[in-house]
């Protein structure tokens, strides 16, 4: 299958990967043939990219970072608990169920990621429509755990890191929805209110008997930046716990690659370029290097243009050189579709480079 921008979808194309709602329930199943009405509906739902299945991409497998049951269970628990917190009149009474309720979720997430031979940060849910906060929390948790595994953390450390990253934005349950979903730039007072979510999240989590204090500090520190320009305390360098440094980078990456009210989603190669602009200032160079080695800049299914003038679909990722994947070439330099596509391993064909992504200016 291959990943196409919604604007390139055409009638009779077939959905290649399920589209979910905020509870992990399937809205469109794989194999569904697109109609003009369905394409319009995808546009209305602000879905920017969709996986489609066709003969050109036959046999190209899109790795799932989580099992469907794990994803659905995590999203349902996030939705249930975050909505309960959003409707609470006070956060001072404590929510002693949080750690206990999410510990099983965390076990499943870690098991799914660890079972992969070489876990990489792959795009999650480019074709999902849901409440941004729930999807974002889950995506960031998964990305952060991949980085934690790369660092070499133990299972106990991953449980704490995972819980802290899954609940890092829990403070946003106390922020007015009109601010969370405001399409215009926030004014100074609104921005002050929004920034408060880090400290609110810490207050919610710090006294929970089943939530490690370090997980609460993940919520507190995930917007701190390496040069001291972050919030709420302006911590610098090693003053920021390594868990929070990993989390902060994963949080920024998912924010960039997710559709927001005020801008469309970026693709991985675009997001990585933005993040690297903050090397040594916003983010530790060491943490960025770990991230670079574990992120699929050109994920399977994405359409790429090559320096040869040909176009192809990324078929597989080379884990040692994720920026140089195996590409199934489907057109010649004149743009004509090949009768017999062939695969080109960019890790071996060093003279060929990816010059762009189809559908992206």
C-alpha positions, 0 to 999 in steps of 0.5 A, spaced: 500 500 500 502 507 499 500 513 502 497 519 498 495 526 500 487 526 500 487 531 494 490 526 490 485 521 492 480 518 486 474 515 485 474 507 485 481 507 489 481 502 495 482 504 502 489 500 504 489 501 512 483 502 517 481 509 519 479 510 526 475 514 531 477 517 538 475 510 541 479 506 536 473 504 533 473 503 525 470 508 521 472 505 514 475 498 513 481 496 509 478 494 502 473 499 501 472 503 495 472 510 495 466 514 492 466 522 491 462 522 497 467 518 501 472 523 499 469 529 501 467 526 508 475 525 509 476 532 507 471 534 512 474 530 517 480 533 516 484 527 514 490 529 510 493 522 508 490 516 507 493 509 505 491 506 499 492 499 496 493 498 488 497 493 484 503 498 484 504 498 491 502 490 492 505 487 497 508 493 501 507 492 508 505 498 513 508 496 520 503 497 526 507 499 532 501 497 536 496 491 536 489 493 534 486 491 541 492 495 545 490 501 541 483 501 542 484 499 549 489 505 550 484 510 547 478 508 551 481 509 557 484 515 555 478 518 553 474 515 559 479 518 564 480 525 561 473 526 560 472 525 567 477 529 569 475 535 565 468 534 568 470 534 575 469 541 579 476 540 583 482 536 582 484 536 589 481 530 591 485 525 588 484 520 583 487 514 586 485 509 580 489 513 575 496 509 576 492 502 577 488 503 571 493 505 566 499 500 568 495 494 564 495 499 558 502 500 559 504 493 560 501 491 553 504 497 549 511 495 552 510 488 550 507 490 543 513 495 541 519 490 544 516 484 540 518 488 534 525 486 531 528 493 531 522 498 533 523 504 529 518 511 530 513 510 524 508 514 523 502 513 527 495 514 525 496 519 519 489 516 517 485 517 524 480 522 526 479 523 533 480 528 539 487 530 538 489 530 545 487 522 546 491 520 540 497 525 541 498 522 548 498 515 545 502 517 540 507 520 544 507 515 549 509 510 543 515 514 540 518 516 547 518 508 549 522 507 542 527 512 544 527 509 551 528 502 548 534 505 544 537 508 550 537 501 554 532 502 559 530 497 563 523 494 564 521 498 570 524 504 567 520 504 561 514 503 565 515 509 569 517 513 562 511 510 559 506 512 564 509 519 564 509 520 557 502 517 556 499 522 561 504 528 560 498 532 557 493 530 563 493 538 565 490 540 559 483 536 562 483 543 566 484 548 560 478 551 557 476 547 550 475 554 547 483 555 548 485 548 546 481 548 539 482 555 538 484 556 530 487 563 531 494 565 535 493 565 543 493 572 546 498 573 552 493 571 557 490 565 553 498 563 552 499 563 560 493 559 561 495 554 556 502 553 559 499 552 566 497 545 564 504 542 565 504 544 573 496 542 573 498 535 570 504 535 576 499 537 581 494 531 579 499 526 578 504 527 584 500 525 590 497 519 586 499 512 590 500 508 584 503 513 579 511 514 580 513 521 582 518 521 576 512 520 572 509 526 574 515 530 573 515 528 566 508 532 566 512 538 569 518 538 565 516 536 558 516 543 555 523 545 558 528 546 553 535 545 553 537 552 553 533 554 558 527 557 554 522 552 556 517 552 561 514 552 567 521 553 570 526 555 565 531 549 566 537 548 562 541 542 560 542 536 565 537 540 570 532 537 565 531 529 567 533 525 561 526 522 561 523 529 560 528 530 554 526 524 550 519 526 552 519 533 550 522 531 543 517 526 542 512 531 543 514 536 539 515 531 533 508 528 534 505 535 534 508 537 527 506 530 524 499 531 526 493 535 523 492 541 527 486 546 527 491 552 525 496 548 520 496 541 516 500 535 518 508 535 516 511 529 513 516 526 517 522 528 513 519 535 514 518 535 521 525 532 523 528 538 519 524 543 524 527 539 530 534 539 527 534 547 527 533 546 534 539 542 535 544 544 541 538 550 543 531 547 544 534 540 544 540 536 546 544 534 540 545 527 543 538 526 544 537 528 537 542 523 534 538 518 538 532 520 535 535 521 528 537 513 528 530 511 530 525 515 526 523 513 519 524 519 515 521 516 509 516 511 512 513 505 508 508 507 503 510 514 502 511 516 495 518 519 493 521 522 487 528 520 486 534 524 483 534 520 477 527 523 475 524 516 477 518 516 482 517 510 487 514 508 493 518 506 499 517 499 500 522 497 506 526 501 512 533 499 512 534 500 520 541 501 520 540 507 515 533 509 516 534 515 511 536 511 505 530 506 504 528 500 499 524 504 494 520 500 489 521 504 482 514 505 479 515 510 473 521 512 469 524 519 468 519 521 463 513 520 468 511 514 465 508 508 469 513 502 468 510 495 466 515 492 471 516 496 477 523 494 480 526 495 487 532 500 489 536 499 495 538 506 497 543 504 502 547 500 496 545 505 491 549 511 494 549 515 488 541 516 488 538 520 493 530 522 495 529 529 492 522 530 494 515 527 497 510 526 492 504 531 493 508 536 498 511 542 495 
